[in-house]
């Protein structure tokens, strides 16, 4: 029972730190590490998610074109892409 109370207290403390914004710098660092591991920048990931996330039509061919366009544009600003430097610089500002 004591372990459960300690666990509950730690969860509440973590939740309060998250709500107050004390974890924001660590969250941003963790986000950058994960995106770097995936070979992405914030700009490339954002482009991919915004262009491929919402379907404009139910037509299968147009959906494939939308997915390819989103992935290609995102890949330009990702790691190893032509705009990697620009993507990194813009990602630092986000």
N, C-alpha and C positions, 0 to 999 in steps of 0.2 A: 504494500500500500504506500509505503514511504517513497519507493521508486516512482510510482505513478504520480505522486504529488510533486516530486522534483521535476519529472518530465513535463508535467502540465505547467509548472512555474517557468521552466525554460522556454516552452512554446509561447507562453504569454509574453515573456520578455523579448523574444525574437519578433513576435508580431508587433509589439509596441515600438521596437527599434525600426521595423520596416515602415510602419505608419508615420513615424516622426521624420523619416528621411535619412536616418543615420547610416543606413546600409546602401544608399545610392552610389557612392564612389566604388564600393566593392562590387555592386551589381554591374556597373559599367565595365569594370576591369574583367569580370567573369564573362560578360557578354563579348568583349573583344577577344578574349582567349578562345572561346568556343567558336566564334566566327573565323578566327585565324586558323583554327584546327580544321574547319570545314573548307578553307580556301576562299573565304568570302571577306568582304568589307561591309560596313553598315550600309553603304550606298548600293553595292551590288545586291545584297540581300534584300534591301528595301525595294529596289526596282523589280527584282524577281517576284516578290510577294505581292506588290501592288499590281503588276501586269498579269500575273497568272492566277491571282487569288479570286478575282471576281469575274465570272463568266459573262461575256457580253451577249452571247447567243447560244442556242442549243445545237447549232449545226456542228457536227463532228469535225469537219474540215477546218472551219474557222476557229474552233477551239484548239486544234493542233497548231494552227498558225499563231494564235495568241500565245500559247505556251512556248513555242519556239522563239518568238520575238522577245518574250520576257526573259527567257533563259539566255538568249544571245546578248541582249542589252545589259543584263546583269553580269554576264561573263566578261564583258569588256572592262568593267570597273573592278572585277574580282582579282584574286591573286593570279598572276601570270597573264593577265589581259593587257590589251594595249593601253587602257586608261587606268592601270593599277595605281600609278602615282597620284593621279587626280582623285581616284576613289579613296585612297588612303588619307589624302589631305582633307577631303570633304568629310570623311568619316570621323576625323578628330574633332571637327566642329559640332558633330551631332551628339 
